[in-house]
């Protein structure tokens, strides 16, 4: 998707992201979610989830039922019990897994880069055990004609999963984006210091405070402004006036009719990234003043450079799997994203603060530094809606 969105499209995306889902949308959402959280319409993972829920469970059930028939030599009535029972069991395990993870969605969203790999491994293990426990009674029911005990049924269920679960993991892995977890080294922020001093303003996780922190120093983040907690779409931005002053502003709300811009601090820097629509004199000033900038939800596209008038070689995509990418020579070409059935993070509010050194918001509340050529990544702060300015 192009970063130069028409104003009508921007308004449509903003209103769509905040519109309360109807009952039919909840039904469609459920059909698009496999055993774990997905719901990223428009990505390979979403289509993988649809295929899994509609046909995948049927195929896995036939595979597992067929294995029971082959191993135990089931005939007549028990032949059909094995096939039908394992199909039902696979659909049941998918829906139960989805409902459980929906209930703990808030906990899942609190995961950060520091715990990403352990979290992913735990999710794989829990999904395996959950499916095993749900299908175990079904296998015991199928094997009742052979007088098998619960322990023997558990062993058979484990054998079935030893065959089907690796296939399912490989299937979802091929449709996911995990390069952010597998291809980058998580380092301390002191290893990613720009050559020129930069200061980051950002909102706290709850949106109740404006924080300020300098990159590459031991400076403790300080609160510079207190706010009322508001929408998750809130972000900070910079406006310049005709006197070449750069002021810090807050964009509140997500829906176009609810948006409000509030000035927080005047003359915070003499160098900052300013969106074209927020520069004065703006050629299309509306009667009520400047047009509203993009919210965090649709603030993607070409990544601007703090120290240059031209954009960098990097860009961010709308979907989590598009992530952050760069197209230049072979040494600088890369793609970083994170979208899995368990968790997905979009990249927003990105800026190049030095040559090949990027700062961006990852997911709902992580502010990160990245140096793509050396595949290094650092968690700079917990917060949202950041802006970077030159330090004075």
C-alpha positions in Angstrom: 0.0 0.0 0.0 1.3 3.4 -0.8 2.2 5.8 2.0 0.7 8.7 0.1 -2.9 7.9 1.0 -5.7 10.1 -0.3 -7.5 12.0 2.4 -10.7 10.0 1.9 -8.9 6.7 2.2 -7.2 7.9 5.4 -10.6 8.8 6.9 -12.0 5.4 5.9 -9.2 3.5 7.4 -9.4 5.5 10.6 -13.2 5.0 11.0 -12.9 1.3 10.1 -10.3 0.7 12.8 -12.5 2.2 15.5 -15.9 0.9 14.3 -17.5 -1.5 16.8 -17.8 -4.9 15.1 -21.3 -6.3 14.5 -22.3 -9.9 15.3 -21.5 -10.9 11.7 -18.0 -9.5 11.9 -17.4 -11.5 15.1 -18.5 -14.6 13.3 -16.1 -13.9 10.4 -13.3 -13.1 12.8 -13.8 -16.5 14.5 -13.6 -18.2 11.1 -10.3 -16.5 10.4 -8.6 -17.5 13.6 -7.0 -20.9 13.9 -6.0 -22.6 17.2 -4.4 -19.3 18.3 -4.7 -15.5 17.8 -4.4 -14.4 14.2 -7.0 -12.0 12.8 -4.6 -10.2 10.4 -6.9 -10.0 7.3 -5.0 -9.6 4.1 -1.8 -11.5 5.0 -0.7 -15.1 4.2 -1.2 -16.0 7.8 -4.9 -15.0 7.7 -5.5 -17.2 4.6 -3.6 -20.0 6.3 -6.0 -19.7 9.3 -9.1 -19.8 7.1 -7.8 -22.9 5.3 -7.0 -24.6 8.6 -10.4 -23.9 10.0 -12.4 -24.9 7.0 -10.4 -27.7 5.5 -7.2 -28.2 7.5 -8.9 -29.7 10.6 -10.8 -32.1 8.3 -7.5 -33.2 6.6 -5.7 -33.6 10.0 -8.7 -35.5 11.4 -8.6 -37.9 8.5 -4.9 -38.3 8.9 -5.1 -39.1 12.6 -8.1 -41.3 12.2 -6.4 -43.2 9.3 -3.3 -43.7 11.5 -5.5 -45.2 14.3 -7.2 -47.5 11.7 -3.8 -48.6 10.4 -2.2 -49.1 13.7 -5.1 -51.0 15.4 -6.8 -52.6 12.3 -10.2 -51.1 13.1 -13.1 -52.4 11.1 -16.8 -51.7 10.5 -18.4 -49.3 13.0 -15.1 -48.4 14.7 -13.6 -47.5 11.3 -16.1 -44.6 11.0 -15.8 -43.7 14.6 -12.1 -43.2 14.2 -12.5 -40.9 11.3 -15.4 -38.9 12.6 -14.1 -38.7 16.1 -10.7 -37.3 15.2 -12.2 -34.7 12.8 -14.5 -33.5 15.6 -11.6 -33.5 18.1 -9.5 -31.3 15.9 -12.2 -28.7 15.3 -12.9 -28.7 19.1 -9.2 -28.2 20.0 -8.9 -25.2 17.6 -11.9 -23.4 19.0 -11.0 -24.1 22.6 -7.5 -22.8 22.0 -8.9 -19.6 20.4 -11.3 -19.0 23.3 -8.6 -19.4 25.9 -6.1 -17.1 24.2 -8.9 -14.5 23.6 -9.5 -14.5 27.4 -5.8 -13.8 28.1 -5.3 -11.3 25.2 -4.3 -8.5 27.5 -1.5 -10.6 29.0 -0.3 -11.6 25.6 -0.1 -8.0 24.5 2.1 -7.2 27.4 4.9 -9.4 26.0 8.0 -7.4 24.9 11.1 -8.3 22.8 12.9 -9.3 26.0 10.6 -12.3 26.5 9.7 -13.0 22.9 11.6 -16.2 22.3 10.6 -17.9 25.6 7.0 -16.8 25.0 7.0 -18.3 21.5 8.4 -21.6 22.8 5.9 -21.7 25.7 3.1 -21.1 23.2 4.2 -24.0 21.1 4.3 -26.3 24.1 1.0 -25.1 25.5 -0.7 -25.5 22.2 0.6 -29.1 21.9 -0.5 -30.0 25.4 -3.9 -28.4 25.0 -4.6 -30.2 21.8 -3.3 -33.5 23.3 -5.6 -33.2 26.4 -8.7 -32.4 24.3 -8.2 -35.2 21.8 -7.2 -37.8 24.5 -10.8 -38.6 25.6 -11.9 -39.0 22.0 -9.1 -41.5 21.3 -10.0 -43.4 24.5 -13.6 -43.6 23.2 -12.5 -44.9 19.8 -10.3 -47.5 21.4 -13.0 -48.8 23.8 -13.5 -51.9 21.6 -9.9 -53.0 22.3 -10.2 -52.5 26.0 -7.4 -49.9 26.1 -6.8 -48.0 29.3 -6.6 -44.3 29.6 -2.8 -44.5 29.8 -2.7 -46.5 26.6 -5.0 -44.0 24.9 -2.8 -41.2 26.0 0.2 -42.9 24.4 -1.7 -43.3 21.1 -2.8 -39.6 21.3 0.9 -38.6 21.8 1.9 -40.7 18.8 -0.8 -39.0 16.6 0.4 -35.6 17.6 4.0 -36.5 17.0 3.0 -36.9 13.4 0.4 -34.1 12.9 1.7 -31.3 15.1 5.1 -30.8 13.3 3.2 -30.6 10.0 0.9 -28.0 11.5 3.8 -26.0 12.9 5.6 -26.1 9.5 2.4 -25.0 7.8 1.9 -21.9 10.0 5.6 -21.1 10.1 5.7 -20.9 6.3 2.9 -18.3 6.4 4.3 -16.3 9.3 6.9 -13.5 9.6 9.5 -14.3 12.3 12.6 -12.6 11.0 12.5 -10.0 13.8 12.9 -12.9 16.3 15.3 -15.1 14.4 17.5 -12.8 12.3 18.3 -10.0 14.8 20.4 -9.9 18.0 18.8 -8.1 20.9 21.4 -5.7 22.3 21.7 -2.9 24.9 20.7 0.6 23.7 24.3 1.7 24.4 25.4 -0.3 21.4 23.2 1.8 19.1 24.2 5.4 19.6 23.8 7.9 16.8 26.7 10.1 15.8 24.7 13.2 16.6 22.7 13.7 19.8 18.9 13.0 19.6 16.1 13.3 22.0 12.9 11.2 21.9 9.5 12.4 23.1 6.9 9.7 23.6 3.7 8.9 25.4 3.7 6.5 28.3 2.0 3.1 27.9 -1.2 4.4 29.5 -1.1 7.7 27.6 -1.1 9.7 30.7 2.4 11.2 30.5 4.7 12.7 27.9 8.2 11.4 28.4 11.5 12.7 27.3 14.7 10.7 26.9 18.0 11.2 25.2 19.4 8.5 23.0 22.8 7.2 23.9 23.1 8.6 27.5 22.4 7.3 31.0 19.7 9.9 31.2 16.7 8.6 33.0 13.4 9.3 31.1 11.6 12.3 32.6 8.0 13.3 32.5 7.6 16.7 30.8 3.8 16.8 30.5 0.8 15.2 32.2 -2.3 14.1 30.2 -5.6 12.4 30.6 -5.4 8.8 29.4 -7.0 8.5 26.0 -7.1 6.5 22.7 -4.5 3.9 21.8 -4.2 5.8 18.5 -2.8 9.0 20.2 0.7 10.1 19.1 3.0 13.0 19.2 4.0 15.0 16.2 5.9 18.2 15.3 4.6 21.4 13.7 6.7 24.2 12.3 5.6 27.8 12.1 6.6 30.6 9.9 9.3 31.6 12.4 11.0 28.2 11.9 10.1 27.1 15.4 9.4 23.4 16.0 6.6 22.8 18.5 5.5 19.5 20.1 1.9 18.6 19.5 -0.4 15.8 20.6 -2.8 14.1 18.2 -5.8 12.8 20.2 -8.4 10.3 19.0 -8.6 8.0 16.0 -11.8 8.7 14.2 -11.7 11.8 12.0 -14.7 13.4 13.7 -13.1 12.9 17.2 -9.6 14.0 16.4 -8.1 16.9 18.2 -4.6 18.5 18.1 -3.2 20.0 21.3 0.0 21.9 21.6 2.2 20.7 24.4 5.6 22.4 24.2 6.8 25.3 22.1 10.2 25.6 20.4 11.5 22.2 21.5 14.3 21.9 18.8 15.8 23.4 15.7 15.8 20.2 13.7 13.0 17.6 13.5 11.0 15.5 11.0 7.9 17.4 10.0 5.1 16.0 7.8 4.4 18.1 4.8 0.9 18.9 6.0 2.3 20.3 9.3 4.8 22.7 7.8 4.0 26.4 7.5 3.1 28.0 5.3 1.0 25.0 4.2 -0.5 25.6 0.7 -3.9 24.2 1.5 -4.6 25.5 5.0 -8.1 24.8 6.0 -10.3 27.6 7.6 -9.9 25.9 11.0 -6.1 25.6 10.6 -3.7 22.8 9.8 -5.2 19.4 8.6 -4.8 16.6 11.0 -1.7 14.3 10.6 -2.1 10.5 10.4 -2.8 8.5 13.5 -0.4 5.8 14.6 -2.6 3.1 13.0 -1.9 4.4 9.5 1.4 6.2 10.0 3.4 3.9 7.7 5.3 4.1 4.4 8.6 5.6 3.5 10.8 6.3 6.5 11.9 9.9 6.8 15.4 10.9 7.8 16.0 13.3 10.7 19.1 14.9 9.1 18.0 15.0 5.4 15.2 16.4 3.4 14.9 13.2 1.5 13.4 9.9 2.7 15.7 7.0 3.7 15.9 3.7 1.8 13.6 2.1 4.3 9.9 1.8 4.5 7.2 0.3 6.8 4.2 -1.7 5.7 0.6 -1.6 6.7 0.4 -5.3 7.8 2.5 -6.8 10.5 4.1 -9.3 8.1 5.2 -6.3 5.9 7.1 -4.9 8.9 10.2 -2.9 8.1 12.2 -3.3 4.9 15.0 -1.7 2.9 15.9 -1.8 -0.8 19.3 -0.7 -1.7 22.5 -2.6 -2.4 22.8 -6.3 -1.3 24.4 -5.4 2.0 21.5 -3.2 3.1 18.6 -5.1 1.6 16.6 -6.7 4.4 13.1 -7.4 5.8 12.1 -7.5 9.4 8.6 -8.4 10.7 6.8 -10.4 13.4 3.5 -12.0 12.7 2.6 -15.4 14.1 -0.6 -17.1 15.1 0.2 -16.3 18.7 1.2 -12.6 18.4 1.7 -10.0 15.7 3.4 -6.5 15.9 3.1 -3.8 13.3 5.8 -1.2 12.7 4.8 2.4 13.0 6.2 6.0 13.5 9.6 5.1 12.1 12.4 7.6 11.5 16.1 7.3 10.5 18.0 9.1 13.2 21.5 8.3 11.7 22.8 6.5 8.7 21.1 3.0 8.9 20.0 3.6 12.5 16.2 3.6 12.9 13.8 4.3 15.7 10.2 3.1 15.5 7.2 1.9 17.4 6.8 -1.9 17.5 3.3 -3.1 18.4 1.2 -1.2 20.8 3.8 -0.1 23.3 7.5 -0.8 22.4 9.9 1.9 21.1 12.9 0.2 19.4 16.2 1.0 17.9 17.5 -1.0 14.9 20.7 -1.1 12.9 19.8 -3.3 9.8 23.3 -3.8 8.4 24.5 -5.5 11.5 21.2 -7.0 12.4 21.1 -5.4 15.9 17.9 -4.5 17.7 17.3 -2.8 21.1 14.3 -2.0 23.2 14.7 1.7 23.9 11.5 2.3 26.0 8.0 1.2 26.7 5.6 3.8 25.3 3.9 4.9 22.1 3.6 7.7 19.5 7.3 8.7 19.5 8.9 11.7 17.8 12.7 12.3 17.5 14.3 15.7 17.5 17.8 17.0 17.5 19.1 17.7 21.0 20.0 21.2 21.9 
